[in-house]
Amino acid sequence: SITTSARQKGVERMTALLESTVEETGCLWYTSPMNPRKCRVCDGGLRPVWWARFDDIEVERCAECGLINLHRHSTPPDYWTLDRNAFVQDPPAYYETHSYGIPDLLKRLGVEGRVLDIGCAFGAVVRACQQAGLDAWGVDINPEAIELGSEHCPQLLCGPLEEQEFSPGSFSAVVMWHTLEHLPDPVAFLAQ
C-alpha cells in the first residue's frame, strides 16, 4: 500500500507538472479570480481528481471544504446565446426542460409560501413553482432574459439582489440554480 506521504508527494509532483504545462502552453486555470490555484469558497488548496477527466476540463477538489472545481483550458461555449436561442425557438419546451425538478424538491422539503429564485434567467424554475402552487419570484441581472421571460412568467425582477426591496425573512426558500459558479465571491454573496 502507498503511504499517505508518498501519495501526497505524487500528487504534488503531478500538480507541479500540470502547473508547468499550463505555463508552457498558455492554458488558463480559472477557479478564483484572485488566486487560480485556491478554492473560491474557502481559499483551501486544490487537488486533482484523477478519475474525472474530460477533453479540455480538469476536475479538482478542495482539500479543505471538498468543493469540486472545474478548470476549462479552452474558451467556454457561449452558454447565454445557446440558452437564449433555445428559449426563443420554443418557450414551452424550454420551460419543460429547465425547471430541474425544483418544485418537487421544495414540496418534499415541506416548503410553502414564497420562494425566490436568484439568477432566474427566463424564469423556468419560477414558472414551475408557480404552477405547483407556490408564490414564486425571480431576480436576474440580465435585462434581456427578464424581458423575454416576463412574457410567459410573472413576478420576474431585473437587477442585483441587493437592489430589490424584499423584507428580511419574506421568503420560505431561496433557490440558486446554476448561479453560484458565476459569482466572483460566492461566500460574500451567501453571507448577504
Backbone as CSV, one residue per row, in Angstrom:
resi,resn,N_x,N_y,N_z,CA_x,CA_y,CA_z,C_x,C_y,C_z
1,SER,0.836,-1.187,0.000,0.000,0.000,0.000,0.874,1.242,0.000
2,ILE,0.345,2.305,-0.558,1.078,3.566,-0.641,0.842,4.349,0.638
3,THR,1.902,4.878,1.204,1.738,5.686,2.406,1.144,7.031,2.043
4,THR,0.575,7.681,3.039,-0.038,8.993,2.814,0.998,9.986,2.315
5,SER,2.199,9.982,2.889,3.216,10.940,2.457,3.667,10.656,1.026
6,ALA,3.767,9.386,0.638,4.142,9.051,-0.733,3.050,9.482,-1.705
7,ARG,1.798,9.238,-1.321,0.671,9.663,-2.154,0.677,11.182,-2.307
8,GLN,0.909,11.895,-1.193,0.941,13.356,-1.212,2.055,13.851,-2.122
9,LYS,3.246,13.212,-2.033,4.365,13.613,-2.896,4.018,13.394,-4.359
10,GLY,3.338,12.289,-4.660,2.924,12.027,-6.030,1.944,13.070,-6.538
11,VAL,0.990,13.426,-5.697,0.018,14.461,-6.067,0.733,15.786,-6.274
12,GLU,1.688,16.112,-5.405,2.434,17.367,-5.538,3.240,17.389,-6.830
13,ARG,3.885,16.237,-7.165,4.665,16.180,-8.415,3.749,16.371,-9.620
14,MET,2.593,15.707,-9.606,1.669,15.838,-10.730,1.093,17.250,-10.812
15,THR,0.814,17.832,-9.660,0.314,19.203,-9.649,1.360,20.147,-10.219
16,ALA,2.646,19.955,-9.827,3.730,20.789,-10.363,3.858,20.596,-11.869
17,LEU,3.712,19.335,-12.322,3.774,19.056,-13.755,2.635,19.755,-14.490
18,LEU,1.433,19.673,-13.945,0.297,20.356,-14.568,0.504,21.863,-14.609
19,GLU,1.000,22.419,-13.517,1.234,23.856,-13.472,2.270,24.278,-14.501
20,SER,3.350,23.498,-14.643,4.372,23.851,-15.628,3.812,23.702,-17.046
21,THR,2.959,22.688,-17.255,2.329,22.513,-18.561,1.448,23.714,-18.884
22,VAL,0.705,24.173,-17.899,-0.159,25.333,-18.097,0.690,26.554,-18.440
23,GLU,1.789,26.750,-17.734,2.667,27.901,-18.006,3.266,27.809,-19.408
24,GLU,3.678,26.609,-19.827,4.311,26.436,-21.130,3.322,26.551,-22.278
25,THR,2.104,26.057,-22.086,1.126,26.046,-23.180,0.242,27.276,-23.201
26,GLY,0.258,28.037,-22.123,-0.590,29.213,-22.059,-2.018,28.908,-21.683
27,CYS,-2.315,27.662,-21.318,-3.675,27.320,-20.892,-3.982,28.013,-19.576
28,LEU,-5.192,28.404,-19.410,-5.591,29.146,-18.218,-6.337,28.262,-17.230
29,TRP,-6.065,28.472,-15.972,-6.825,27.861,-14.888,-7.629,28.977,-14.277
30,TYR,-8.881,28.781,-14.066,-9.654,29.910,-13.556,-10.661,29.502,-12.496
31,THR,-10.192,29.137,-11.368,-11.116,28.837,-10.280,-11.439,30.102,-9.514
32,SER,-10.444,30.828,-9.099,-10.649,32.048,-8.339,-9.996,33.202,-9.080
33,PRO,-10.696,34.318,-9.235,-10.075,35.444,-9.915,-8.850,35.967,-9.163
34,MET,-8.844,35.783,-7.855,-7.737,36.309,-7.064,-6.547,35.343,-7.047
35,ASN,-6.795,34.054,-6.942,-5.728,33.061,-6.885,-6.221,31.801,-7.567
36,PRO,-5.806,31.561,-8.813,-6.376,30.465,-9.586,-6.072,29.071,-9.064
37,ARG,-5.215,28.895,-8.092,-4.928,27.570,-7.556,-5.546,27.373,-6.182
38,LYS,-6.447,28.237,-5.784,-7.117,28.149,-4.493,-8.620,28.038,-4.701
39,CYS,-9.289,27.440,-3.741,-10.738,27.294,-3.769,-11.405,28.669,-3.652
40,ARG,-12.456,28.888,-4.437,-13.180,30.158,-4.396,-13.986,30.324,-3.119
41,VAL,-14.309,29.214,-2.459,-15.158,29.282,-1.275,-14.346,29.462,-0.003
42,CYS,-13.338,28.606,0.196,-12.618,28.642,1.485,-11.143,28.983,1.347
43,ASP,-10.657,29.178,0.130,-9.259,29.506,-0.147,-8.324,28.324,0.146
44,GLY,-8.883,27.123,0.278,-8.070,25.926,0.505,-7.360,25.490,-0.757
45,GLY,-6.411,24.592,-0.611,-5.663,24.081,-1.750,-6.488,23.096,-2.566
46,LEU,-6.268,23.094,-3.868,-6.997,22.208,-4.773,-6.141,20.992,-5.122
47,ARG,-6.782,19.841,-5.188,-6.107,18.588,-5.524,-6.807,17.965,-6.726
48,PRO,-6.037,17.453,-7.684,-6.648,16.847,-8.876,-7.509,15.637,-8.526
49,VAL,-8.598,15.487,-9.249,-9.444,14.304,-9.169,-9.122,13.514,-10.446
50,TRP,-8.254,12.533,-10.324,-7.689,11.869,-11.498,-8.700,11.004,-12.228
51,TRP,-9.713,10.485,-11.564,-10.677,9.612,-12.213,-11.730,10.375,-12.988
52,ALA,-11.756,11.689,-12.884,-12.735,12.510,-13.611,-11.985,13.416,-14.572
53,ARG,-11.821,12.971,-15.805,-11.073,13.743,-16.792,-11.930,13.926,-18.037
54,PHE,-11.840,15.092,-18.614,-12.565,15.414,-19.827,-11.581,16.014,-20.816
55,ASP,-11.995,16.189,-22.057,-11.087,16.658,-23.095,-10.350,17.940,-22.715
56,ASP,-11.084,18.958,-22.330,-10.416,20.223,-22.029,-10.748,20.751,-20.633
57,ILE,-11.252,19.879,-19.776,-11.614,20.293,-18.422,-10.906,19.383,-17.427
58,GLU,-10.273,19.993,-16.446,-9.697,19.223,-15.349,-10.545,19.446,-14.113
59,VAL,-10.690,18.405,-13.341,-11.517,18.442,-12.151,-10.601,18.402,-10.933
60,GLU,-10.823,19.314,-10.004,-10.057,19.335,-8.761,-11.012,19.466,-7.592
61,ARG,-10.600,18.951,-6.458,-11.401,19.001,-5.243,-10.626,19.774,-4.188
62,CYS,-11.322,20.646,-3.467,-10.692,21.412,-2.405,-10.360,20.474,-1.245
63,ALA,-9.120,20.542,-0.779,-8.678,19.692,0.328,-9.323,20.115,1.649
64,GLU,-9.827,21.344,1.734,-10.420,21.843,2.977,-11.926,21.619,3.046
65,CYS,-12.664,22.110,2.043,-14.133,22.060,2.121,-14.757,21.010,1.220
66,GLY,-13.982,20.424,0.298,-14.487,19.375,-0.565,-15.188,19.850,-1.826
67,LEU,-15.281,21.166,-2.041,-15.937,21.689,-3.235,-15.210,21.208,-4.486
68,ILE,-15.968,20.801,-5.484,-15.394,20.381,-6.753,-15.240,21.621,-7.635
69,ASN,-14.052,21.795,-8.190,-13.750,22.934,-9.062,-13.435,22.412,-10.453
70,LEU,-13.989,23.046,-11.480,-13.724,22.682,-12.862,-12.821,23.730,-13.485
71,HIS,-11.829,23.274,-14.214,-10.887,24.173,-14.881,-10.920,23.889,-16.368
72,ARG,-11.408,24.837,-17.132,-11.501,24.689,-18.580,-10.257,25.298,-19.210
73,HIS,-9.657,24.563,-20.153,-8.457,25.042,-20.829,-8.772,25.769,-22.127
74,SER,-9.976,25.625,-22.628,-10.359,26.309,-23.851,-11.360,27.404,-23.498
75,THR,-11.728,28.164,-24.480,-12.755,29.173,-24.275,-14.089,28.460,-24.098
76,PRO,-14.820,28.761,-23.008,-16.104,28.073,-22.817,-17.098,28.468,-23.901
77,PRO,-18.061,27.585,-24.169,-19.082,27.950,-25.156,-19.892,29.149,-24.669
78,ASP,-20.552,29.803,-25.596,-21.384,30.947,-25.261,-22.740,30.422,-24.784
79,TYR,-22.790,30.068,-23.487,-23.996,29.474,-22.930,-25.196,30.402,-23.049
80,TRP,-24.979,31.699,-22.892,-26.097,32.633,-22.971,-26.769,32.556,-24.332
81,THR,-25.989,32.577,-25.404,-26.569,32.522,-26.744,-27.284,31.193,-26.971
82,LEU,-26.672,30.094,-26.546,-27.318,28.783,-26.695,-28.642,28.737,-25.937
83,ASP,-28.632,29.223,-24.699,-29.845,29.224,-23.879,-30.908,30.140,-24.465
84,ARG,-30.497,31.336,-24.863,-31.435,32.302,-25.431,-32.098,31.730,-26.683
85,ASN,-31.294,31.145,-27.575,-31.849,30.588,-28.815,-32.832,29.458,-28.521
86,ALA,-32.515,28.602,-27.562,-33.435,27.521,-27.195,-34.743,28.089,-26.653
87,PHE,-34.647,29.146,-25.844,-35.848,29.750,-25.270,-36.707,30.402,-26.355
88,VAL,-36.079,31.221,-27.204,-36.820,31.954,-28.236,-37.465,30.982,-29.232
89,GLN,-36.771,29.899,-29.554,-37.297,28.923,-30.513,-38.551,28.227,-30.000
90,ASP,-38.574,27.863,-28.708,-39.715,27.116,-28.183,-39.834,27.316,-26.666
91,PRO,-40.436,28.441,-26.221,-40.531,28.698,-24.780,-41.169,27.561,-23.973
92,PRO,-42.284,26.946,-24.414,-42.849,25.854,-23.604,-41.874,24.685,-23.412
93,ALA,-41.161,24.313,-24.470,-40.188,23.216,-24.347,-39.053,23.618,-23.409
94,TYR,-38.617,24.877,-23.508,-37.556,25.355,-22.623,-38.006,25.265,-21.164
95,TYR,-39.203,25.745,-20.883,-39.724,25.699,-19.516,-39.845,24.256,-19.016
96,GLU,-40.254,23.372,-19.916,-40.422,21.962,-19.541,-39.094,21.318,-19.134
97,THR,-38.019,21.691,-19.815,-36.724,21.032,-19.578,-35.802,21.780,-18.629
98,HIS,-36.175,22.959,-18.159,-35.259,23.758,-17.346,-35.759,24.059,-15.930
99,SER,-36.729,23.294,-15.433,-37.170,23.516,-14.045,-36.463,22.577,-13.077
100,TYR,-35.748,21.570,-13.605,-34.845,20.708,-12.834,-35.490,20.019,-11.630
101,GLY,-36.801,19.881,-11.625,-37.462,19.199,-10.509,-37.455,19.995,-9.212
102,ILE,-37.136,21.283,-9.301,-37.056,22.122,-8.091,-38.395,22.179,-7.356
103,PRO,-39.547,22.360,-8.034,-40.816,22.387,-7.290,-41.061,21.108,-6.497
104,ASP,-40.756,19.956,-7.088,-40.933,18.690,-6.376,-40.012,18.620,-5.151
105,LEU,-38.781,19.058,-5.306,-37.843,19.071,-4.188,-38.355,19.971,-3.068
106,LEU,-38.833,21.160,-3.418,-39.349,22.081,-2.403,-40.555,21.488,-1.682
107,LYS,-41.431,20.827,-2.427,-42.600,20.184,-1.807,-42.152,19.088,-0.831
108,ARG,-41.172,18.247,-1.259,-40.672,17.182,-0.373,-40.036,17.745,0.886
109,LEU,-39.452,18.945,0.776,-38.842,19.591,1.937,-39.872,20.323,2.797
110,GLY,-41.130,20.340,2.344,-42.190,20.976,3.115,-42.256,22.485,2.950
111,VAL,-41.663,22.998,1.882,-41.673,24.451,1.653,-43.055,24.872,1.172
112,GLU,-43.587,25.889,1.813,-44.851,26.510,1.409,-44.647,28.014,1.389
113,GLY,-45.495,28.716,0.673,-45.418,30.177,0.686,-44.541,30.726,-0.420
114,ARG,-43.765,31.750,-0.078,-42.981,32.481,-1.068,-41.607,31.845,-1.284
115,VAL,-41.230,31.783,-2.574,-39.937,31.238,-2.979,-39.260,32.268,-3.878
116,LEU,-37.954,32.451,-3.684,-37.178,33.369,-4.518,-36.136,32.578,-5.285
117,ASP,-36.083,32.768,-6.605,-35.053,32.163,-7.451,-34.080,33.265,-7.848
118,ILE,-32.861,33.191,-7.322,-31.819,34.173,-7.640,-31.052,33.657,-8.857
119,GLY,-30.967,34.494,-9.887,-30.352,34.067,-11.140,-31.342,33.290,-11.981
120,CYS,-32.566,33.787,-12.043,-33.689,33.042,-12.633,-33.687,32.994,-14.154
121,ALA,-32.886,33.802,-14.828,-32.860,33.864,-16.298,-34.264,34.099,-16.847
122,PHE,-34.794,33.148,-17.612,-36.105,33.304,-18.240,-37.251,32.918,-17.315
123,GLY,-36.950,32.443,-16.110,-37.976,32.143,-15.127,-38.525,30.734,-15.157
124,ALA,-37.761,29.763,-15.665,-38.268,28.391,-15.751,-38.593,27.814,-14.376
125,VAL,-37.700,27.989,-13.411,-37.948,27.472,-12.065,-39.091,28.253,-11.415
126,VAL,-39.113,29.557,-11.623,-40.182,30.399,-11.063,-41.537,29.950,-11.596
127,ARG,-41.627,29.768,-12.890,-42.893,29.370,-13.512,-43.347,27.999,-13.008
128,ALA,-42.415,27.048,-12.927,-42.761,25.709,-12.444,-43.227,25.755,-10.987
129,CYS,-42.586,26.585,-10.175,-43.003,26.729,-8.776,-44.384,27.368,-8.682
130,GLN,-44.642,28.353,-9.546,-45.963,28.983,-9.565,-47.028,27.967,-9.958
131,GLN,-46.733,27.132,-10.939,-47.685,26.112,-11.368,-47.910,25.058,-10.283
132,ALA,-46.930,24.909,-9.389,-47.057,23.960,-8.273,-47.740,24.593,-7.066
133,GLY,-48.195,25.844,-7.213,-48.945,26.496,-6.148,-48.127,27.359,-5.209
134,LEU,-46.855,27.589,-5.520,-46.021,28.446,-4.673,-46.059,29.883,-5.185
135,ASP,-45.881,30.820,-4.297,-45.784,32.230,-4.653,-44.324,32.515,-4.997
136,ALA,-43.944,32.206,-6.245,-42.538,32.259,-6.651,-42.200,33.564,-7.351
137,TRP,-41.006,34.050,-7.046,-40.450,35.258,-7.625,-39.065,34.942,-8.159
138,GLY,-38.626,35.702,-9.149,-37.282,35.523,-9.686,-36.591,36.849,-9.862
139,VAL,-35.273,36.829,-9.711,-34.461,38.023,-9.921,-33.227,37.618,-10.714
140,ASP,-32.858,38.457,-11.679,-31.690,38.201,-12.506,-31.129,39.544,-12.969
141,ILE,-29.828,39.584,-13.207,-29.205,40.841,-13.647,-29.250,41.013,-15.159
142,ASN,-29.736,40.018,-15.896,-29.766,40.079,-17.349,-31.103,40.652,-17.821
143,PRO,-31.106,41.899,-18.303,-32.377,42.524,-18.697,-33.070,41.820,-19.863
144,GLU,-32.299,41.270,-20.800,-32.931,40.581,-21.929,-33.640,39.311,-21.471
145,ALA,-33.012,38.565,-20.575,-33.643,37.347,-20.053,-34.938,37.691,-19.321
146,ILE,-34.917,38.733,-18.505,-36.124,39.126,-17.758,-37.211,39.608,-18.712
147,GLU,-36.827,40.387,-19.711,-37.818,40.887,-20.673,-38.483,39.731,-21.429
148,LEU,-37.675,38.805,-21.946,-38.237,37.665,-22.675,-39.045,36.751,-21.753
149,GLY,-38.524,36.479,-20.566,-39.206,35.595,-19.632,-40.503,36.169,-19.102
150,SER,-40.550,37.479,-18.931,-41.752,38.127,-18.378,-42.967,37.983,-19.282
151,GLU,-42.733,37.707,-20.546,-43.854,37.485,-21.468,-44.594,36.186,-21.147
152,HIS,-43.929,35.266,-20.426,-44.501,33.947,-20.134,-44.623,33.666,-18.642
153,CYS,-43.965,34.462,-17.839,-43.901,34.184,-16.412,-43.937,35.488,-15.621
154,PRO,-44.951,35.703,-14.793,-44.986,36.929,-13.996,-44.008,36.864,-12.822
155,GLN,-43.782,37.999,-12.225,-43.002,38.141,-10.993,-41.505,37.911,-11.195
156,LEU,-40.985,38.363,-12.367,-39.551,38.360,-12.612,-39.046,39.792,-12.495
157,LEU,-37.991,39.970,-11.734,-37.438,41.295,-11.487,-36.008,41.371,-12.005
158,CYS,-35.646,42.534,-12.548,-34.311,42.719,-13.101,-33.463,43.579,-12.179
159,GLY,-32.220,43.151,-11.988,-31.261,43.919,-11.205,-30.610,43.059,-10.144
160,PRO,-29.567,43.595,-9.523,-28.893,42.849,-8.453,-29.829,42.611,-7.266
161,LEU,-29.601,41.525,-6.569,-30.435,41.176,-5.416,-30.485,42.305,-4.400
162,GLU,-29.336,42.922,-4.130,-29.289,43.962,-3.094,-30.097,45.205,-3.461
163,GLU,-30.477,45.339,-4.718,-31.305,46.480,-5.126,-32.802,46.178,-5.071
164,GLN,-33.169,44.947,-4.789,-34.581,44.578,-4.701,-35.113,44.942,-3.316
165,GLU,-36.377,45.225,-3.235,-36.974,45.666,-1.976,-37.704,44.519,-1.274
166,PHE,-36.955,43.470,-0.952,-37.514,42.346,-0.219,-37.251,42.542,1.265
167,SER,-38.255,42.318,2.070,-38.073,42.391,3.518,-37.329,41.152,3.995
168,PRO,-36.455,41.295,4.983,-35.766,40.117,5.518,-36.779,39.078,6.017
169,GLY,-36.523,37.836,5.680,-37.405,36.744,6.113,-38.699,36.646,5.333
170,SER,-38.799,37.334,4.185,-40.063,37.325,3.449,-40.221,36.123,2.518
171,PHE,-39.214,35.236,2.462,-39.309,34.044,1.619,-39.128,32.793,2.465
172,SER,-39.885,31.763,2.120,-39.767,30.474,2.799,-38.534,29.715,2.320
173,ALA,-38.144,29.951,1.073,-36.980,29.279,0.497,-36.355,30.161,-0.572
174,VAL,-35.054,30.005,-0.751,-34.313,30.700,-1.802,-33.611,29.637,-2.637
175,VAL,-33.751,29.758,-3.953,-33.146,28.825,-4.897,-32.107,29.578,-5.706
176,MET,-30.954,28.948,-5.927,-29.931,29.497,-6.823,-29.417,28.339,-7.672
177,TRP,-30.066,28.110,-8.815,-29.709,27.003,-9.676,-28.838,27.526,-10.806
178,HIS,-27.643,27.006,-10.956,-26.671,27.487,-11.948,-26.361,28.969,-11.714
179,THR,-26.105,29.325,-10.476,-25.845,30.724,-10.131,-24.510,30.908,-9.417
180,LEU,-24.259,30.126,-8.385,-23.048,30.321,-7.577,-21.769,30.293,-8.395
181,GLU,-21.720,29.444,-9.408,-20.490,29.331,-10.191,-20.182,30.579,-11.000
182,HIS,-21.148,31.489,-11.126,-20.931,32.725,-11.878,-20.513,33.894,-10.987
183,LEU,-20.551,33.710,-9.689,-20.265,34.802,-8.763,-18.771,34.891,-8.453
184,PRO,-18.207,36.098,-8.463,-16.779,36.237,-8.156,-16.450,35.900,-6.704
185,ASP,-17.393,36.136,-5.790,-17.167,35.836,-4.378,-18.432,35.206,-3.775
186,PRO,-18.609,33.896,-3.990,-19.846,33.249,-3.536,-20.041,33.299,-2.027
187,VAL,-18.961,33.285,-1.256,-19.094,33.308,0.201,-19.700,34.639,0.652
188,ALA,-19.194,35.740,0.117,-19.732,37.060,0.473,-21.190,37.177,0.045
189,PHE,-21.513,36.636,-1.134,-22.881,36.700,-1.617,-23.818,35.922,-0.701
190,LEU,-23.412,34.712,-0.308,-24.248,33.898,0.583,-24.385,34.538,1.968
191,ALA,-23.346,35.208,2.428,-23.421,35.889,3.730,-24.457,37.008,3.695
192,GLN,-24.604,37.624,2.547,-25.576,38.702,2.385,-26.967,38.143,2.544
